[in-house]
Amino acid sequence: MSRIHEALKKAEQERAVSQGGSAHSSFATPERSELPARTIDEDPSATVATGVPSGGIPLTSAMPSFANPFGLDALLARCPQLQWKPDATMLFFNGDDSAIGTEEFRTLRSRLYHMREKMTLKKLLITSALPKEGKSFTASNLAQVLVRQHGRRVLLIDADLRGPRLHLMLGTTASPGLSDYLQGRSDEFSIMQRGPMENLFLIPSGDEISDPAELVSNGRLKFLLQRVEALFDWIIIDSPPAVPVSDASVLGKSCDGVLMVVRSNATPVDMARRAREEFPDQALVGVVLNGTNSASTPYSRYYYGASGKNVTETKS
């Protein structure tokens, strides 16, 4: 057992006793046989002397590796199971694989996997230049089509704390969620929901807050992603639009790539260019052209933009 693990466990026990509780940690610690060779990267800002990161939530001492699927299942079983009621924009819940838009998302999935062969690509930020261009529609349906592949586990995060939409589209509750974690009020498993689609997990936005910019830049989101990354094949993050606020560029620094959504015949060209400039060249992995008319593009649903980045069309 590593010295860090021992220090964290001891500190957690002492903290629990000092607060009048039992010495048992609020996080279930796996048996010795379940522990990986080393623990997941600890938050560099966490204080080993107290075992508590800056937000006040005790650290999980260790998580099992993918070599131990039973340990993973036990951890994810702690996430609340809710009965989602998805709306009509959620394309993959009704079992109709021929619905308009489903093939475009399969194409997008395929292209992302091709890119993944050449670069690290697991944490993907979905953004747009302006509101109402379809980023939440794209993020949620992309997450759904990814879990349609057998054994793939996907985490969908609503990081748009200014105008959250994912909980409405999936028909579930907004709280507890990301804002609660960022404020140190909840741990990673209490904010992570399971719904009716196997292997799809959601972290909704959480309670409404007055200072989203400060909250998303406090470092705890990066720590959250470090904690849960090993549990998922993909992490899809829905962010605020890139032009009006700074949140998207901050969130993008914690991700492997950025997918930009623009709306056909709606997004001003200068706004799309401004949004593009918020991210480094290597960060932008592609562009989704949303809201197209199938009659206007009869030859191909997929093409390359002038920048050389991948562009795929969807309809919402």
N, C-alpha and C positions, 0 to 999 in steps of 0.2 A: 504494500500500500504506500503510495507516494506521501512525501512529507506535507505537500499542499493539501492532499485529501485528509490526512490526519489533523492538520491544523484547522481546516474548515469544519470537520466533524466535531472536534473538541470545542471550537468557538460557538458552533450552533447549539451544542448541549448546554454550555455555560450561559448563553443568551436565553435559552428557554427556561432554565432554572431561575435566572435572575428576574424573569418576568412572571414567575409564579407558576409556570407550567411544568410539564414533564420534560425530561432530557431527550425525548424522542424528537428527531428533526421533522419539520413539516414536509420535507421531501423524503419519499421512500428511497432508502439507499439499497441498491442491488446487493445480492449476496457476493461473497468474494469471487466465486466462480464466474459471475456475470461481468465483473469489472474488466474493461479493456486494458491493454498494456499501459496506456496512460490516459489521463482524464482529458476531456475536451478542453480546448484553450480557455483558461480562466480570464475573466475581464481584467485587463491591466489596471483598471481604476479601483478594483475591488480591494478591500483591506483584509488581509489574511488574519489580522489580529481579531477582527470582529466577525469575519465570514459573511459580511453584508455589503453588497455594492452600494453605490451612492444613493440609489432610490429607496433602499431600505428593505428589499426583498432578499431573503437568504439565498445563497448560491446552491444549485444542485451539485452535490459533491462529485457525482460521476454519472455518465450515461453509457449504456451498453453499445457496442459497435454493431454493424450490420451482420457480423458473424453470429450474432445471437438474436434471431428474430423474435424469440419469446420475450426477451427483455424489452425490445422495441414495442411490441404489442402491449406489454404491461404498462409502459409509460404512456402511450397514446390512449389507452383505455381510461386514463384519468380525465381525458377531455370530455366535457358534457355532450351527451347525445341529444340532439333536438330534432323536432319534426319540421323541416323546412317546407315552405310552400312557394316554390319558384314561380315567377311570373312568365309571361309568354316570350320574353326575350332570352330566356335560358333554353338554349337549343337542344341540349343533350339529356334532359330529364324525362322527356315524354316518349323516348324510345323510337322516334321517327328519324332514322338515319338519312332520310332523303329530304329533310326539311331545308328550305332555302337558307344558305349560309353555312351549313354543316360541312360541305366539301371544302369551302374556303378555309375553314379552321383546320381541317385535316392537312391541307396543303401547308398552312402556316406551321403546324406541328412538325411536318416533315422537314421543312426548311430549317427550323430551329435545331433539329437533331443533326442535320448536315453540318451546321455551323458548330455544333457542340463537338464534332470530331476534330475540329481545328483549334478550339479555344475552350477555356473554362467558361461554362455557361449553365448555371443552376439558378441563381438569384436574378430574376428578370423584372425590371421596372417598366410599367406601362403608363405612358403619359400622353399628353396632347398639348397643343399650343394654347387653346382656350377651352372653357367649359362646353359641355353638350356636344362633344365631337365623337363620343363613343368609346372612350378609354375604359370605362367600367364594364361596358358590354363586351369589349374585346378581352379584358383581363379575366372576367368570369367564365366566358365560353372557352377561352384558351385553357384555363385550368380544368374545365370539364372534359375537353377532348384529350388532354394529356393523361387523365386517369382512366380513359377508356382503354388504354393499352394495359394489358394484364400485368399486375404487380407494381404499377407505377403509383407512387404516393405523392400527392401535391398539397402544398399549403398556399392558400390564397389569403392575402393580407390587404385590408382596406386601410391604407395610410393617407387617404384624403380626409383629414380631420376637419376640413372646412366645409366640404359638401359630400359627405359619405353616401354611397348609393348601394353598395354590395348587399347590405343586410335587407334592403327593400327588394332588390331584384331576386334574392334567394329566399325571401319570405321568412326571415328569422329576426332575432333580437340584435340590437346594436351593442348591448352591454352585458357582461363586462367585455372590454376589448382593448385595443391598442393603447388608447389614451390612459386607461387605468394602469396598464403595465408601465408606460413611460413615466407615470407619476409615482411608481413604486407601490401601488395599492394592490396589485395582483401578480401572481406568478404566471409563467408561460403556459402552463397546462390549464389553468382555470379560465383563460381568455380564448382558448382554442376549441372551436366547436366541431363536432362531427354531425353530418347530415345523412340523408338517405342514400347518397351516391358513395359507394365504397371507395375508401382511400382519398377522398376529398375532404380537406380540413379548412376551416375558415377562422381567421382572426378578424372580427369586425372592428369598426372604428372606436367603439367605446363611448363613454359619456362625453357630451359636448364640452369643449374647453374654450377659454378666451385667448390663449397664447399658443396656437399650434406651431408657429415657426420656432419658438424657443424649445418646445417640447420635442419636436422631431430632431433637433440638433443637439440634444443633451447627451448623446452617446449610448443611450439604453437600447435604441433600435438595433444598432450594430451588435451590441451584446446579445440581444434576443436572437438575431440571425445566427450568430456564432453558436448559441446554445442548441438551436433546433435544426441547424443545417443538415447534420448527419442523419436525421430522421426522415428526410424527404428527398425525392428525386428532383423535384422542381419547387421553387418558391416564387410565386407570382405576386407582385406588389402593385396595387392600384394607387397612383399618386395624384396629387392636385395638378392642374394644368401648369405648364412650365413658364408661361409668359407673365401672368398676373402676380404670382407669388414665387418665393425662393425655395419652397419646400422640395420641389421635384429635383432640383440640382443637388440639394443636400442629401436627399434619399438616394440619388443615383450613385453617390460615392460609396455606398454600402452594398451595391449590386454589381453583378458581373456584366450586365448589358442593359441597354435601354431600347424599348420598342416604342416608336412614335406613332400616334394615331392622328390622321388628318381626315376631315370630312369632305367628301366630294362636293364641289360647287358651293362650299360654305366657308372653309378655312381660308382666310386671306393669305396670300403668298408671303407678304412681309412678316406676318405673325408666325407662319411656319418656319421661316428662316430665323427669326429671333429665338424661337423655341429650340431649334437645332443648335444654335450657338451656346445654349446653356450647358451643353455636354461635350466632352472631348470627342474627337473623331473616332477613336477606338471604342468608345462606349456605345455609340449608336449602332445597333445590330440590324435595324430594319425599320420600314415604315408601313403601316397599315392604312390603306385607303378605304375609308368606311362610307357607307351610304350610297354605293354605286348602283346604277341602273343596269341590270344584266343585258338589256338590249343595246346599251352604249358600248359594251366591250364583248362582242360576240366571239372573238377569236381566242382570247386568253384571259384567265382570271389572275394570272401571275406574270409579272414582268419586272424589269429592273429600271429604277429611276435614274435620272441624269447623274446623281451623285455616286452611282455604283452600288448603292445600298438596296437590299431587297425590299420590294413593295408588294403587298398582297391586298386584295380587295375583299371587303366584307359588306354585309348588308344589315342594317338595323333600323 
